[in-house]
Amino acid sequence: MTYPISYQLYSSRNFPPLFAQFPELKAFGYDAIEPWLPAYEADAKAFRTALDDAGLKCHCFHMPLKGLVEEPQRFIDIALTMGATIMIPPYVAPEERGTTASYWKNLGAQLAEGAEQAAEHGLKVAWHNHDFEFLALADGSRPIDHIFDGGGDTVRFEIDCGWITRAGADPAAELKTFADRIIAIQMKDMAPKGTTTEDGWAATGDGIIDWEEFVPLFRETKAEHIVTEHDNPADWRRFARRSIEHIKALGLWRDRDLVGNCG
């Protein structure tokens, strides 16, 4: 099985203008852009136009959890404008994170409520992890499990293998555990422990994660696409090019020349 490949635009936040990067990303082989707020906030229509002009799609986008809870229709409208099908809250600020199972179950319930409203428009809601969801609470349980317990079957998962690795957990085990819930896979790579350059991250294929081992597990999930991301690359072009080249080498990239435009 092969996948459309998205580029998480957060990787390029320090290298404006962002729209100017779209044709280059298309030339590298990317099929889509996964934007983060505020990249699309000022003018979602202009963002869509820039994508269309470059021949790119937007399968999903990151948005605030607060936006899903308090302004669901606003972000539903943004999704429809950009052509996205998946809305992804990705984060809870440290000062807002609860320390009990009930807090995280309630977060899952909030995601489920948003997912119910999104479904009326043909959209889905997924959670994107960092490291803190895989760190044990005082009772030994994990936030990630409580989130999905509280969210039920309607809340999907964009799994970030890099943050799971940084948390000291095993991405292979999590890919198996959440196989039926995973809708997107973020192939973020981690540099060897102790690396301080680029905040300890690496281009996909240049880090410590054995992606070849994970390929069969990817194909057991319900993932619809793959995403590349680097939180602080020194050179966005090198990161973008190297990452998709490694994904192609793994046989995960969907060749548009053979199957037509992905979307």
Secondary structure, 3 states (H helix, E strand, C coil): CCECEEEEHHHHCCCCCCHHHHHHHHHHCCCEEECCCCCCCCCHHHHHHHHHHHCCECCEEECCHHHHHHCHHHHHHHHHHHCCCEEECCCCCHHHCCCCHHHHHHHHHHHHHHHHHHHCCCCEEEEECCCHHHCCCCCCCCHHHHHHHHHHHHEEEEEEHHHHHHCCCCHHHHHHHCCCCEEEEECCEECCCCCCHHHHEECCCCCCCCHHHHHHHHCCCCCCEEEECCCCCCCHHHHHHHHHHHHHHCCCECCHHHHCCCC
